[in-house]
């Protein structure tokens, strides 16, 4: 997928995520810290050949 399309899709995802976050009541099933740590671990566990950048 060309960069311009990826950027457009990324913007759509960001707006959707912001909309969902702002619509919530402030109660979360998973804390931000747990989410960030999980994503960090996933990145560390992932083989370099599957990473785009």
Secondary structure, DSSP 8 states (H G I E B T S, - for coil): --HHHHHHHHHHHHHHHHHHHHHS-S--SS-HHHHHHHHHHHHHHS-GGG---
